[in-house]
Amino acid sequence: MSTPDRNLPATSGAGPLSGLVVVDFSRVLAGPFAAMMLADLGARVIKVERPGSGDDSRGYGPFLDGRSLYFARVNRGKESIALDLKEPADLAVALRLVAAADVLVENYRPGVMQRLGLGPDQVLARHPGLVYCSVSGFGHSGPWSQRPAYDAVVQGMSGIMAITGAEGGSRVKPGIPVADLSAGLYAFGGISSALVGRAATGRGTHLDIAMYDATVSLLEGPALGFLATGEDPGPIGNAHFTIAPFDTFACRDRDITICAANDTLFADLVRALGLPGLSSDARFATNASRHASRVALKDELEVVLRTADADHWLDLLDLAGVPSGPISSVADAVSSEQTRVRRMVVDAGGLPVPGNPVKASGYDDPEVRGAAPALDEHGAALRAEFA
């Protein structure tokens, strides 16, 4: 999908995954998020829901005009059919959908799909070219595989909460559902990779994506630090675990973020602040020494930063080429000109939702996307098509 400010040919309404059929048995967030990304890139996604109530997230707020934005955000552009998978007639419809599909996405607890006759071994035996993606809390192996999981549970167990927050403060989780979203992104990447593999070999695969695995993989510096030293890290606020200065800093009116991740940027930073002598201070001569003395360094920088407003310093740092920025509110970020130009808020059936960050030249990136479906909105048509 072309970036709006580029003059590139576009194929309106199409995407690189056009022609693929995805059957989405997942609900709430991680699985639907992965399937939504496939839909955004052109795949046909058929969502299978429980009769009567459908996906739990239909009842999650916020609501606009009586419709859930939570549901609309990750189910835009999909078709909906309501099937009771315990009923033979409905299961037969589901099996016909799977037979026609390129990709199956599900996020039931391990073993549930098997009991329904839709397990990966059962389905791949009949359809060896299918890419079957299971998303679960802890994966299909290991002692925790049968544990129920929601995002906050996984964040707590994965170590994310233990390193988030102010030093010495209470443990907190990030303000977004990191476990769900990271699992959805890994599922999307895994599906895309498996489709490339299938094109080469003709064989599908079973992808086993765990929210726990996905979140542990995001631990980065803290995990590497423990693996290197055996020391278990705690939270350090907005500072970086290995780089300094890489933090939020107080100006006269508000905080800003400054990230000077190498010696050159540090020299540029202290020159811009009128503190060139800090470059030759032994405490701050290298990144390792700066990090070891990061509290003292922050104090030195804030003495100057507190003498003027944030906008003054941000202008100077921008001119100096030092990575820096304001601490924007959600309203500021969502309403910014950058967000508008990048089409990161789109209309999905009259509801504003986040857009698609994957911009591919030669394909359209429409500002108006397909609406999230009403429960069983396409049921009759799909039953007829897959009779």
Beta strands, then each sheet from edge to edge (+ up, - down):
strand 1: 21-24
strand 2: 44-49
strand 3: 63-64
strand 4: 67-68
strand 5: 79-82
strand 6: 103-106
strand 7: 131-136
strand 8: 205-210
strand 9: 246-250
strand 10: 255-259
strand 11: 324-326
strand 12: 345-348
strand 13: 351-354
strand 14: 368-369
sheet 1: 5+ 2+ 1+ 6+ 7+ 8+
sheet 2: 3+ 4-
sheet 3: 9+ 10- 11+
sheet 4: 13+ 12- 14-
end
